[in-house]
Amino acid sequence: MAAALGAATASNAQDPTSRAVVQPLPSPEVQRLNRALMELARRPRDLRSLLEAGEASLEVGDYDAAAGFYGRAADLEPNDARVKLGLGRVYLRSGRPLEAIQLFNAANASGASARDLLPDQALAFDMVGDQEAAQAAYLRSLELAPQNSEVRRRLALSYAISGDADGFQTTLAPLLEERDPASFRARAFGLAILGEQERAEGIVNATMPRDLAGRINPYLSFMPRLTASQQAAAANLGIFPRAADIGREDPRIARFAAEGAVGSLLEPSGEPFGAPVATNSTPITQPVAQVVQADPPVPAARTEDVANAFADIGEGELPVDVGSGDAVDIAAIDVPREAPPAPAAPQHPRRIWVQLATGRDIDALKFDWRRFRRQAPELLGDFEPHTTPWGQANRLLAGPVADRAAARELVNALSAKGLDTFAYTSPEGTEIQGLD
């Protein structure tokens, strides 16, 4: 009997069909977005579906897509508080707090609930250097939702930024006692802001893989040199300034701080998102009167794992520490030299596409492409299908198209045929593969 059992075991070991194959599931955030996109495909002009797709895109860090969904929602209901709140969150997480504050004020005037509004409005105040207003908003938010750990971490960091070490430690202590992983990240940042570099590095070394800790620690050493608004952006969102801008306040934020929130006028910089508000003639405290369609900027690519609390910080070039004293830095003397050769064109340049679907199975995406092309041959006939990874799934793309105006035109034409799509901009360096 033992011999028979052994033979059976050996037979099973050689039979590949007897082994279970476990496929990793997409993250809950990706699953939520996939559900939202499927619902939107059935009801492309449904406000609730557009808002859900916008929120799901925010969760996975796809700010370009989120701006597009909220922009389409604004076309349907421009005065809806949820639309303005969603667009404000897109601006905030992309490092543009002044525009976010304006949209949050408009959302408040349109009836947004304080419970939904205050957490992000408080962070926007932190990111323009108004820690007093930020802390008041955080505290009010915690009165409405005492179990909101993210708000508590943000409040603790705000105390650190304002130099209140006791407030920082006291606010964060309950989360540390619960072994909340994100609270250790917040503690490392807060200690670095307060100048306790060795303790901050010790936390990072004890709680993170060695290679990740090695990339993060040099950045922590620069935290005390950042402005308050830069510290808030770096500690909460992982947005670190360029080396040349360390310790230099954005002129618009500096003017905002000097004039005060009541009298400030906003002058938007950079490309606007999909549905920005009226700009430099609108006081920040007034409701936004009009929502218009425009091109969104390209967000920084984000990784999908939990450890990416520091992801944006670890991507760029480390700032260079500038020495002091009266010595002459001969390396800084401008010596005439031959013009350097023109840089080579990037292997994977920034391009604009129309995203048709998402999925993990490449063969299924091939089937989807054939189906889309049969439904709209006159619109998709000139394009080839492409894919690019997206978390644990893949994007199915048509293109590239000439510009965002062309992408919007194609999206609208496909929508008229019942196909729900949106524009996608692939950042420089993102590999896009043809779908054979």
N, C-alpha and C positions, 0 to 999 in steps of 0.2 A: 504493500500500500504506500509505504514511504517512497519506494522507487517510482511508483505511478505518479505520486504527487510531485516529485522532483521533475519528472518528465513533463508533466503538465505545466509546471512553473517555467521550465526552460522554453517550452513551446510558446507560452504567453509572452515571455521576454522577447522572442523573435518576431512576434506578431505585432506589427505597428498599429493595427486597428484596436488593440487592447489598451493602448495608452491614451489617457485623456489629454487633450490639447486645450490649454486654458489661454484664451485671448484676453489681454488686458482691456478693460472697459474704458471708454473716454471718461474724463473727469466729470463730476456733477455739473460744473459750469458749462462744459462743452455739450453735455447731454441737454441741458436746459436750452442752450442756443439752438441746437438741432430741432428740438420740439417747437421752439418759437418760429423757426424758419418754415417748418412743415405747416404750422397753423397759418402763417402768413401767405404761404403758397395757395392755401384754400380761400383766404380772405385778404387780398392784398391791400384793400383800403379800409381795413378795420383798425380803429384807433388803438384798441386794447392790444391787438396783436403787434402793432408797430411799437408800442411802448414796451411790451415784453421783449421784443427782439432787441430794442435799444438797451434795456437793462442787462439782458444776457450778454450782449456784446461788450458792455462795460466790464462785466465780471471776468471775461476772458482777456481783457486788455486790448480789444480791437476797437480803438476809438474812432477810426475812420468809418467803420461800419456803423457804430453807435450814432455818430453824427448824421449819417445818411438816414437811418431809421427815424431819429427824432426830427430831422428836417422834413421828412415825408409826413410825419405826424403833425408838424406845424402847418403844413399845407392844408390839412383837414381841420385842425382846431388850433389856430395860432394863439388863442388866449388861454389855452388849457394850462393850468399850473403844473401838471405833471410833465408836459413837454418842456416848459422853461426850466423846471428843476433838473430834468434829464440832461438838457443841453449845458446847464451850469456845471453839472458833474463832469461832463466831457471836457469842458474847458479847464476845470480844476485839476483833473488827473493828468492833463497835458501840460501842467505848469503855467497856466494863464489865469491867476486868481482875480485880477481886476475885472476881466470879462465875466468870470464866474460870479463875482459879487453882484454885478449888474443884473445878471439873469436870476440870481437868488432873490434879489429885491423884487424883480418882476414876478417871480413865482409866489412870493409872499403876498404881493398885492392882488394876485389872482386867486388867493385862497389856499395855498399849500399849507399842509399841517406843520406845526412846529416840530413835531416828532420826526417827520421826514426831512425837514429843511435844516434844522439846527446843526446836526453833526458835520455836514459839508460846509455850511456857512461859517461855522467856527474855524474849520481848517483854512478856509479862504482868508479869514481875518489873520490867522497865524502867518500865512504865506505873503501877506503884505506888511508884516511886522507889527500888527496891532494885537499884541498878546493880551492886553487887558480886555478888549472886546471878545477875543477868542475864548478866554477862560470863562467869561460870563456866559457865553453861548454854550460852551461845553457843560458847565454846571447846570444850566437850565435843561440841557438835553438829558443829562443823567437823572434829573428829577423826574423827567417823563419816562425814561427807560433805564432804570438803575443797573440792569444786567448787561448793558451794551459795553462789552469789553474794548471794542475798538475806540469808542469815544473816551473811555478811561485812559487808554494808552496815549491817545492824542493829547489829552489834558495834562498827563504827566510830562510829556515832552514839551508842552507849552510852558509849564513851570520851569523846566530846565533851561529853556531858551531865555526866559526872563530872569534867570539867575536864582530861582527859588529852589535850592537843593532839598529843603525839608518837604516842600509841597510835592516835588518830583518823587521822592522816596515814599512818602505817605500814600500818595495816589496809586503808585504802582504796586505797593506791598501786597494787597489782597490777590492780585493776579499772579504775582511771583509765588505766593503760598499755594496757589492752585496749580502751579507748574504749567501755566499758560505759555506755550512756546514763543508766541509773538511778543510776550512781555519781556523776554530776555533780550530780544532784538532791540526793543524800545529802551531797555535799561542800558545796553551797550551804547546806543546813540546818545542817550541823556547824559551818561557819565562822560562821554567824549566831549559833548557840548560844554559841560561844566569843567573841563580841563583835566579830568581824572583818566588820563590815557591808559595807564597800566591796568587799571581795573576794567576799563572797557575792552581792552585787548584780551584780558583774561577770560571774560565772559564769552567773547567770540571764539577763542581757542577751545574753550570747554564745551561749547554747544554746537559747533559747526565742523564739517570735515576740514582737514588740514589745508587742502588746496583752496577751498573757498575762503577760509579764515585768512590765508596768506594774501588773497586779493583784497579783502575788506579792510584789514588793519591799517594799511597805509592811508586809506581815505579817512578813517576815523581821526587820524592825527591832524587833519585839516579842519575838522568840525569847529574848533574854537575860533578859527580865522574867518568863518563865513558870517555874513550878515544874518540877522534874525530871520528874515524871510527865506534866505538860502538854507538856513538850518532847518526850518520847518519843511521845506520842499524835499530836502535830502533825507531827513529822518522819517518822514511820513510816506513819501512817495518814491524815494530812491532817485530823485532828480538832482544831480550834482552839477554845479556850474562849470563852465569851461575854465581852464587854468587861468586865462587872462581876466576872468570876471570874479575870481575868488575875493571876497571882501568888498566888492564893488556893487553898490545897490543899483538895481534897474532904475533908470531915471524916472520912469513913470511911477514906480512904487515910491521912490523918494519924494516925488511931488505929491502923491496921494497922502503920504505921511505928513508932509509939511502943511498941506492945505486942510487936511481933515476930511473924513468921509463925506460930510454934508456938502462941501463946496467943490468936491473934485469932479472934474470932467475927464472921461476916459477917451483915450486915443488908441484904438486897437493897433497892434503891430503884428506883422506876419500875415499869412493867408488866413482868412476867416474859416470857421467850420461851416458845416452844411446849412445851418440856420442861425446865423448870429443876429444879435439885436441891433437896433439903430445905434450909431456910434457916437462920434465926438460931440454932437450937439445935445446929447441926452445926459442930464445929471445922474450920478450913480444912485441917488435916493429916489428917483422917479421910476414909475413903471415903464417897461419897454413897450413902445407903441407899435412896432412893426417887426416881423420876422421875415427875413429874406433868404433866398437860396444862394449859396456861394460855395466855393471850393474849400474842403477841409485840408488842414496840414497833414503831413505824414507823421504818424506816431512812431515812437521808438519801438522796435520789435521787443517782445517780452517772452520770457520762457514760461513754461506752464507748471513747474514744480514749486513746492512750498518754499524751498530754500531761496527762491528769487526775491525774498524780502530785500536783498541787496543787489538784485540783478542789474538794475540800471547803473548802479555805482561801479560795478566791476567791469563794465564794458569799455569805458573810454580810457584815454591816456591819463596817467596820474598827473596831478598838478605838480608844478616844479616849485620847490621851496626857494624863496627869494632871500638872499642874504642881506645883511645890513652893514652899515659902516661907510667909511669914506674911500675905501679901496676902489680903484678903477677896474671895471670888468672889461678886459680887452675883447672878450668874445662878443660884447654888446656893441662894439664900434662898427659902424657900417662901412665896409670896404667894398669898392666897386669890383664886381665880378662879372664873368660872362653869364648871360642869361641862362638859367637852367632849362633843360629840355622840357617840352610840353609833357605833362603827365599822360600816361597811357589811359585809354578809355577803360572804365571799369568793366570787369568781366560780366557782372550782373548789374546793369544800371537800374535806376528807379524808373518804373514803368506803370502805366495805368491799364487796368483790365476791367472786365465785367464778371463778377462772380455769379455762377449759375447754381452751384450746389456744393455740399460738403459730404464727405464720407470717408470711411477707412479703406474700403475695397476699391482698388483701382479699376478692376474689371467692371464693377457696378457703375463707376463714374463714366466708363466708356459707353455703357448702355445709356446712361443719363444723357450724355452728349448726343448720341444718335437720336434720342427722343426729342431733345430740345431742337436739334437741327431740322427734324421732320416737321415740328410745329412752326418753326420760323425760318424757313430756308432762305428767304430774301434778306433776313437780318443777320443770320449767322453764317451764311454761305461763304463769306469772304474771310472768315476767321478759322484758325486751327485751335483745337482744344489744348489746354495746358493744365498742369497741376503744381501745387506747392504744398509742403507740409504745413499743418495747422494743428498744433497740439498733438494729439494722437490720431488725428484725422487728416484729410487733405482737402484743399480748395479745388474746385473745378472752375477754370477760368477761360473766358473767351477774349482774344485780343492778341497783342496789345492794341489799344486804341490811341488816337492822336493826342487827346487831351481830355480833361474832365468834362468839358462841354460835350464832347463826342460820347463820352461814357454815359452822361446823363440822358442824352438823346436816345442811345441804345437801350438803356434801362427803361425809359418811358415807353419806347416802342414795344419792347418785350412785355411790359406790364399790360399793354393794350391787348396782347394775345393771351393773357392769363398766366404769364410766366413772371414770377417774383424774383428779381435779381437786385444787385446793388454794385456800385463802383468799388473797386479795391485798388489801392496803390501799393505796389511792392517796393519796399525800401531798397536803396542801393545795397548790393551784397546778398540779397535774397535770391536764391537759385529757383528759377522757374523751369520746369521740365515739360517737354512736349508729351502729349498723350497719344501714343501710337495706336 
